[in-house]
């Protein structure tokens, strides 16, 4: 019962807010008409597109998926090797076709992943093996995620040249030299750069993964991915021609190319007398004579008094007067029916019911169990570390950029999205030629695709021009801040007008006042003592004033809502004119 006042105040504030919300709703159809008009204008706009012309650039490997691409590319018929016992067939279909959305150049076709939730593998052999010893290696290609990318890869692999390299047998187990491109699934979103490095001592190959990879661009327009590896062991990754990552092969990969010169001596053991405990309890400390560990944490408050309106003879729960015995109740089988109990409503109207017991309070004499304080350990030697010895497996490869010769390029991916398009694949040694290809292809289609994307995008929501136009659902923090500032500004000149035009703030203030009053009363009751007569008079007076204020706010909310509604209609008429 003691919280009813606060609840009523909250209802008051909510009722005051209805007027503003209804006025906001009047303007929604106007926004819809504007959006429809903008959509019609956009659909009527035609984007001019150039016609595809094959480039005259030459490279060790270059692919624009022109006529005869079927002879250069071969779909894999192998099965995917997995850590589990299951075998997965590369049943994903491929096609060469134009984009279905945001087409940049007429007649420009690319290699497209046709079905989702499938394993895909396809590859093409190089005219002759690519050996980048002493040369710059450039890998560049376009990716167009026409349906986005929720989970799957869009990376390519440069396969190791060997006599056993057959396109029909290409799989995840085929030896590769470099893996490069975007990959995303869940929280993982990155551009891979992984290279296989041969250990000069053991002859074994180990994957080196780039540290801190950049994020992939997950948009439905084309994006250009470029990898540049130079003979000085540096590398760069560009997206759409902009550098997003650079570093060295020696310093920016895990595990590192070259192992550590020294390693821990496995035979070294920590001495038995080595002390690595930094702090210890003071053995010389003694418990004070007046320290009493038997004192409890809490004791009965001897000064507490039973409230005058405490009902000793009333139970805390009573049978529910509204409960009825079920029709299918059988007294012989189910026993005597007893109504369920509910809290005694009389207890809510008074300080409490039943046997009164004095409340507990914190025992000022309680000190707890005594423990010796901690001091710095005089025998502390610090953390122990094993001694370092020369690494027998150490080597120093100064030129990890001299990759194994490469004989083919392939896409071996699994994806949950279809219609991923690949185009303009360049693999060679000329950064300049890669840039020329970008200017001839990507730089032409990109602005066209962006324009097409902008024209089909939904129009942005109209921003509120004043606090009266703002909706709570748009930005709750801004809504509260702007409404409060407007209320204060109006209240300085005319408090009545402030209540009329911003009734939700006035209602909130009344609700806050009633809540404070209820809390004060509740605290007094919970403390187990009745309030002094002077306090009770102040509380009753405050309740009367708050209730009167609540009624005024409700009246103001009605007139305020009408005023806001009128203003909204006026703005609508102005727009219609």
N, C-alpha and C positions, 0 to 999 in steps of 0.2 A: 504493500500500500504506500509505503513512504517513497517509492520511486515513481508513483503515478504522475506526480507533478512534472518530473523531468520528461517522462514519456509524452505527456500532453504538450509540453513545450516543443519537443521534436516534431510532433504532428503539426503544430502551428507553423513551424519553419518550412515543413514540406508543403503545406497548403499554400504558403506564400510563394513558393517556388513555381507552383503550377501555372500561375499567370504568365510568368516569363517564358516557360517552356511552350505554352500554347501560342504565344506571340511568335516564338522562333519557328514553330511548325508552319505558320502561315506563309513564310517566305520560301519554304523548301520547293514548292512547285515552280517558283520563279527561277531558282537555281537550275532546276531540271530543264526548263525551257531554254535557258542560256546554254546548258551543256548540249542539248539536242541541236541547237543552232550551230554550235561549234563543230559538232560531229558531222553535220551536213556540209559545212564549209570544207572540212578536212577531206571528206570522201569525194568532194567535187574536184579536189586538187590532183593533178596528174604529175607524176615525177618523171622527168626525162631521163632515159637510160641510154648509154652508148651501147654499141654492138661489140661483142667479143672478137678480138683479133689475136691470134697466137703470137707470142713474143718471138723475137729473133735471137734472144740471148742463148748462149751455149753454156753447158756445165757438165761436170762428170755425171751428174744425174739430175734430170729436170723433168717434171711431170705436170701437165695442165689437163690431163684426161681428155685429150683430143681423139680423133679417129684412130682406131687400132689399139686402144688401151687394153682390150681383152688379151692381146698377145703379149703385153708387157706385164700384166698382173694376173696372178693365179690364186684362186681361193683354196685354202687349206682343206684337206680331207683327213687330217690327223685327228687324234684324240688328245684332249688336254690332260696332262699329268697333274695329279692332285696329291696332297699329303694324306688324304683319306683313300679308301679303297675304291671309291666311285670313279668312273670314267666319264668325261664330258666331251661330246662331239662338238666340233666347230660348225654348228648348224646355222649360224647367223648369215643372212643374205646381204649381198652388196649390189649396188647399182650405180651407174653414172648418169646424173641428171642435173637439171637446174634447181636452184633453191625454190622452195615452195612459199617462203615468206621473206620479205625484205630483200628482194632480188636487186643486186646492184648493177649488173651488166647483162644485157640480153644475150642469150646463147652461151653464157659462161657456165659450163658444167663441172661438177666435182664428184668425187667418190663418196657415196652415201651409205651409211649403216641403215638398213631397211627395217629391222625388227628389234624390239626391245626385249629385255630379259633373256638374252642369248649370248653365247660365246662366239666371237668373230675373229677370224684370222685370214689375212690376205697379204701377199708380198710381191715384190718385183725385184728382179736381179739387175745389178748395175751392168752397163755395157762392158766395163772392165773394173777390176777391183780398185778401191779408193785407198790410197796410202798417204797419210798426212804427215809423214816424217819430215820435220823441218818446215812444214807448211801450216797455214791457218786453216782450220776446219770451220765451215759455216753450214749450219742446218737450219732451214727456214720452211715453214708451211703455214697455211691458213686453216683455222678451225671455225666452223659455224654450227653452233648448238641451236638448231631450229626449234627444238622443244625444251631448251634449257638442259641442265645436267644436275639431277638429284643424287644419283649414285652410278658411277662408272668412270671409265678412262677414255681419254682422247689423245693418247701419247703414241709416238712411233718408236720403232727400234731399228738401229743400224746393226745388221747381222754380220757376224764374223765370216770372212771369206774362207771357204773350204770346199773340197771336192764333194763332201757329203751334203752340201747345201742344195736342197731340193724344195721348190716352192710348195709342192703338194704336201710336204711333211712338216711345214712350218708350224711350230707350237710354242707353248710357254717354256719348253725345255730346250729350244733351239739356242745355241750360244750367241749372245749378242755382245756388242762392244759399247754401245751408248743407248740409253733410253731417255727420251726427252719429250715433254709435253704435259698438258693439264690432266689432273685426276681429282675427282671429288666423290666423297661419300660421307654423309652425316656432317660431323664437325670438321672432317678433313677436306681441305681445299688448297691444293698446291700445284706448282709446276715442277715436275720431276726433272732432275738431271742426275743420272746415275751412269757411271762408267765401270767397266770391268778392268781390273788391273792385275797383271801377271806378276806373281812373286818371283823375282830373279833367282832366289835360292831354292825354292821348292817347285816352281813351275805351276803352282796352283793359282786359280783366278779368284778374286774377291771383289764383291760389289762395293763401290765407294759412293755414298749418298751425300748429296749437297746439303750443307747445314742451312737452316732458316730459309727454306724455299719460298719464293713469292707466291701470292695467291693467284689462282687462275681467274680469268674473266668469264663469268657465267652469264652471258647475255645471248640473245638470239640473233645478233648481228655478227658479221665476220670479225675474227681477231687474228692477228699475225704474231706467231711465236718464232723467235730467232735465237739461236745459240751460236756463239762465236768462241772458239778455243784457239789461242795463239801459241806459237812456239816458245814464248817466254813464260809459259805455264799459267797465264792469266786467262780468265774467261769472262764473258758477258752474256746476260740474258735480256733480250728486248721483247716487249709486248707492244704491238702496234707502232714499232719504231722507237719506243721510249725505253731507256735502260731501267730495269727494275731490280737487277742483281748483278754484282760483279765480285770477283775475288781471285784466288789462286787455287790451283789443284792441290798444292801442298798444305794449305792452311784451312780450307773451307769444306772439308769432306770428312765423313765418319764411316768407318774407321779411317785414320789418316793413311796417306800413301806410304810413308816411311815409318816403321816402328820406332819406339823410343830407344835411345842409345843405351840407357841403363834401366834395369828393372829391379824389383824387390828380390832380395835373396830369400828363397823359400826355406832354406835351411836355418836361417837366422831366427832365434827364439827370444822372446822377452825374458830378461833375467827375473828370477824369483823375487828378488828384493827391489824390483822396480816399482816405484810408487807413482801412480797416475791419478790418485784421488786428490783433487785440488783443495777441498775444504773438509774438515773433520769437526766432530763435537769436542768442545772444551772439556778435557778430562778433569781439570782443576775446579770447574764450576760446581757450586753446591746449591741445593734448593734452599731458598730463604726460610727462616724459622716460621714466619707468619703465613707461609703458603699453605692454604687449606684446599686439598683436592676433593674433599667430600661435599663441598657446597654444590647443590644442583644448579642447572642452567636457569630454571624458572622456579618461582615460588608463588603461592597464593597471594593475591593483592588484598592485604588485610584492611586497607582503607576503602575498598569498594563497598557500596551500599546497594541493596536491592531497590530497583525503581519502584516508585509508588504504584504505578499501574500494572505491575507484574501480576499475572494471573496464575496463582499457585495451583488452583484446582482444575485448570483447563489442560487437557492433553494436547500435545504438539500435533497429533494427527487425529482425524475423525473419519468415520465411514463416509464414503462419497454419497451425498444425498441424491444425486442424479443417477447413480448406478442401479441397474435393474438385473434381476436374475435371468439368465438366458433361458429361452423357451425350451431348449433341449436338455436343461439341467435335470438330472435324475438324483433325487436325494438319497435313494437307496444305494445307487452305484457311485455317485460322486460325493456323497456326504452332504452335510449341511452347508448351504451356500452362505458365504460371508462376503459382504460388500467390500470392495477395495477401499483403502484409506487414502485420504488427501490431506494436505496441510490444513491445519485448523485456521480458518479465516480470522478468528478472533485474535490469534497470535500476531497477525500482520497489523492489526489495529492497535496493539499495545506493545509494550516493551518486550514481552515474551510470555511463555507458558511453561507449566510444569515446575519441577523443583528448581529453585534458583541456587546457583553455585557461583561463588566469587571467581572472577576471571584470574588467569595466571599473568604474571609480569616477569620481566627480566630480573634475575637475582644479581644485585650489585656486588655481592661477595664472591660470585662465581669466578674462578680463575683457571679451571681445568687442570689437566695433568701437566706437571712441570717437566720440561725437557731441557737439557743442557744446550746453550747457544753454540752456533758453529763459528769456527775460527779458521784462518788460513793454515794449511798443513805445512809445517816446516820441512817435512821430508819429501814434499812434492817435487817430481823431476820433469813433469810435463808429459804430453802424449808420446807413447813409444812408437817408433817406426823401424821397420827392418832396414838393414843397411842395403845400399845400392851396389849392384854388380853389373858388369857389361852384359848386354843382351846378346846372346849367341845367335839370335835370329835377325839381328839388325842388318839393314842395308840402306843405301841412300840412292834412290832413283831420282836423278836430277831432271829427267824429261818424261814425266808421266803423260804429257800431251801426245807423245808418239804412240798412238793407239795401234792395236792390232789391225791389219788390213781388213777392210769391210767389203762385202760382196753383194749385199742386198738391203732393202728397206722394207719394213713390214708393219702392219697394224695388228696387234694381238691384244684384244680388249674384251671386257665384259661390261655391259651397260644396261641400265634400266630405262634409258631413253633411246628412241630411234631418231632417224633423220639427222644424225651427226654428219656433217659434210666436211671433207678434206679437199684442199685444192692448192695449186701452185707450190709444189714441193721442190725445194732447191737444196741440193747437197753438193758442195764444192769447196773452193778455196778462196773465193773473191768476195770480200765484204762489199766492194763497189757494185759488183753485178747483182748481189742480193738486194742492195738498195735500189738499183735500177728496176729490178723486177717489182719491188714494192711500189715504186712510182707508177709503173705501167698497169698494175693490177689493183692492189689493195688501196692505194691512195685515191684511186678513181671510184671504186665501189663504196668505200667507207662513208664519205659524206652523203651519198645517195641513200645508203641503208639507214644511216642515222636520221635523215630527213623523213624517210618512210616510217621509221619507228616513231618519230615525234608526231607525225600526222595521224597515226593510228592509236596513239596513247590517249587515255581518258583525260579530259580537261581537269586542271587542278581545281580543288575546292576553293570557292570564294572566301577570302579572309574576312573576318568580322571587321566592320568599319568603326564600331563603337562597342562599349561594354554591353549595351542593350541588345546587340546582334550576336553576342557570344553565347555558345552553348556549353553546358557543363561537360558533355560527352566529348567535345572537341579537345579541350585542354582544361582539366579540372583545376590545376594550380593557377593558371592564368585567369580562369573564370572567377575563382575565389578572390584573387588579388585585385583584379580590375573592378569587381563588384564592390569590394570593401573600400577601395580608393574613391570610387564614385559616391558611395554612401557618405564617407567622411567629408568629401568636398561639398556635397549638397547640405549635409547636416550643419556645417559651419554657418550657412546663410539662413536655412529654413529647415529645421528638423522634421516638420510635418511633410514637406515635399520629399525629403530623403526617404521617409518611410513609404510614401506613395510610390515613388519610382524605383526604389530598391527594397521591396518588402522582404526579400529572402534574407538580407543582412540583418534587418531589424528583427525578424523572427529568430534568427540565429542568436542574436544578443539576448533576447528574452529567454530562449531555451538555455543559454549558458547561465543566466542568472538563476533560473529555476533549478538547474542542475547543481549549482554551488550551494543553494539553500538546502536542497535534498541531501547533499553530501554532509553538510554541517549537522543537520538533524540526525542523519544516519550515524555519524561518528559519535555523537552524544549518546545515542541509544546503545551503540555497540560497546561503549566504554562501561556500560553497566550502571550508570547513574542518570538520574533525571535532570533535565535542563533547569537552571534557575528560572524563576518566574520572569525576570527581566529579559533573559534570552528568549524564552518562549514568546513573549510579547513582540520582540523584534522579528522573530521568525514569522509569526502570524501576520504582522504588518507587511513584511516583505512579500509573503505569498499573495496578500491582497493586491499589493501594487503590481506584482508580476502578472497576476491574472488579469488585472485591468489593462496592463500593457499588452498582454496577449490578445485581448479582445480588440484593442485598437489596431494591432498589427494585422489581424484578420480582416478588419474593415479596410485598412489601408491596402492590404494585399489585393482585395477585390477591386478597389478603385485604381490601384497601381497596375493591376493586370489589364483593366480596361484601357488605361492610358497607354500602356505599352502596345496593346493590341491595336489601338487607334493609330499609333505611330507606325506600326508595321504595315497596316493597310495603306496609310498615307505614302510610305516609301514604295509600296507595291504599285500604287496608282501613278506615282512619279515615273517609275520604270516603264509602266505600260504606255504612258504618254510619250 
